[in-house]
Amino acid sequence: MSRRSVRIALSVAISAVLLGFAMRGVNWDEALAALGAANYFWVVLMLPVTVWTLLIRAQRWRVFLHAVGVPPLRPLVSATNIGFMANMVLPLRIGEVVRPVLLARRAELPLSGVLASVLLERIFDMFTILFLFGVSASVVEVSDQVRRWGWMLSGLALAVAAVIVLIRLQEHLALRLARHISELLPARIGTPAYGFAQGFVKALEMLDSPMAYVRAFGWSLYLWVAISIVYVFGFWAFHLDVEPLRGALVLTTLVAIAVSVPSAPGFIGSFQLGCVLGLRIFGIAESPALAYSIIVHLSQFVGVIGAGLYSLWTENISLREVEAVEQRDVPVA
């Protein structure tokens, strides 16, 4: 069995375990009753909000690409839609590779810089999620231990921000350290690693002023607030007695943390567990919580797949070619 097959099998196994935890204590008659009683008007509204979050991601990406090049919005939107669709339907989150490769080819940008901008996105996502986790831990009734974790993770977010600032201010020192470390590694690892470090430092040049940090954090906060609206619509669809602001904060952060765990395509299992754990804080039983997670997840799946298929059609790319980007069998046209 190839290494790729082992990784796929492991991710599917992790999803199965997480889904098993999410379904513990579920009464399926109650879950089906909750599905039947839901107000699907709010579910339909989740679809345009999901597509809207993809547009925000594309707009924010252009902010992070400032030092590499500022491409038109269309290739950014197409690469974003196709990349996130790939994460939904293909294994090993290959959308994280597909997205920058597509943009680099379409917009003729250096791949190392585009890859670095994606890493910068993830760092700001982590910072924003940890910040929101700290906020949510302070506004809901949780144990002292969970609250301590919230403050610890908020401190970690600040530490990450400090490291980014330090690298930006001391980029020559950072590159020298990266070169020394790369020289200690085998050439097949060290050379591309150093190239990536150069691209990352280049991407950090977009943070050329304190306002640039504020702008990047503002876009990230805007994105995650938009994502949280989907969870609020879910509360209303399932008639859950959850205060919208606090509930959205909690579910947005817990689901984001849950889906960061390696899992099967589409984040099956991890998404459900994040929803069930989040709703448990507000006293929502496992059965309606699981029903809620299924519909909210399905709405996001449909919205992302629809946007991705539209971009595949407009860019004249097949799904087989998208998968080949990660496998490096054939190029994307």
Secondary structure, 3 states (H helix, E strand, C coil): CCHHHHHHHHHHHHHHHHHHHHCCCCCHHHHHHHHHHCCHHHHHHHHHHHHHHHHHHHHHHHHHCCCCCCCCHHHHHHHHHHHHHHHHHCHHHCHHHHHHHHHHHHHCCCHHHHHHHHHHHHHHHHHHHHHHHHHHHHHCCCCHHHHHHHHHHHHHHHHHHHHHHHHHHCHHHHHHHHHHHHHHCCHHHHHHHHHHHHHHHHHHHHCCCHHHHHHHHHHHHHHHHHHHHHHHHHHHHCCCCCCHHHHHHHHHHHHHHHHCCCCCHHHCCHHHHHHHHHHHCCCCCHHHHHHHHHHHHHHHHHHHHHHHHHHHHHHCCCHHHHHHHHHCCCCCC
